Amino acid sequence: MKRVRQGILLSAVAVGISLIAAVCRHSVEEIHYRKSFFPARFTVEEACYASIVELVKIAIITVPVPVVIAACLCLLHYFHKEP
């Protein structure tokens, strides 16, 4: 039973990290899409603003994920100490 709990918690951590990576990758691809869509008018300043908007989106979408990861790691630590 202990290995099943550890497997579930480690799987949750892996899924959380994968979710954060997927959201970040999507944001980078969206910036590249915008840059290719408006090549003549997409200035460095606008690229900076687009990056800030994407960073805020990443923060909003992934805020609960680090909380879940931290809870899973705390539970792993707690269950590891059990005799």
C-alpha positions in Angstrom: 0.0 0.0 0.0 2.9 2.3 0.7 4.3 2.0 -2.8 0.8 2.7 -4.3 0.6 6.0 -2.3 4.1 6.9 -3.4 3.3 6.1 -7.0 0.2 8.2 -7.0 1.9 11.2 -5.3 4.9 11.0 -7.7 2.6 10.7 -10.6 0.7 13.8 -9.5 4.1 15.7 -9.2 5.0 14.6 -12.7 1.7 15.6 -14.2 2.0 19.0 -12.5 5.4 19.6 -13.9 4.2 18.5 -17.3 1.3 20.8 -17.2 3.5 23.8 -16.4 5.8 22.9 -19.2 2.9 22.5 -21.6 1.5 25.9 -20.7 4.9 27.6 -21.1 5.4 25.9 -24.5 2.0 27.1 -25.7 2.8 30.6 -24.6 6.1 30.7 -26.5 4.4 29.3 -29.6 1.7 31.9 -29.4 4.3 34.7 -29.2 6.1 33.2 -32.3 2.8 33.0 -34.1 2.0 36.7 -33.4 5.5 37.6 -34.5 5.1 35.8 -37.8 1.6 37.2 -38.3 2.6 40.8 -37.9 6.2 40.9 -39.1 6.4 44.5 -40.2 4.5 46.0 -37.2 5.7 43.8 -34.3 8.2 46.0 -32.5 10.5 45.0 -29.7 8.3 46.9 -27.3 5.2 45.0 -28.5 7.1 41.7 -28.1 7.9 42.7 -24.6 4.3 43.5 -23.8 3.2 40.2 -25.4 5.8 38.3 -23.2 4.4 40.0 -20.1 0.9 39.1 -21.0 1.9 35.5 -21.6 3.8 35.5 -18.3 0.7 36.7 -16.5 -1.4 34.0 -18.2 1.1 31.3 -17.2 1.0 32.6 -13.6 -2.8 32.6 -13.5 -3.2 29.2 -15.1 -0.5 27.4 -13.1 -0.9 28.9 -9.6 -2.7 25.8 -8.2 -0.1 23.4 -9.7 2.9 24.3 -7.4 0.5 24.1 -4.4 -0.5 20.6 -5.4 3.1 19.6 -6.1 4.2 21.0 -2.6 1.3 19.1 -0.9 2.3 15.9 -2.7 6.0 16.3 -1.7 5.0 17.0 1.9 2.8 13.9 1.9 5.6 11.8 0.5 7.9 13.1 3.3 5.2 12.3 5.9 4.5 8.8 4.6 8.2 8.1 4.3 8.7 8.7 8.0 5.9 6.2 9.0 7.3 3.0 10.4 
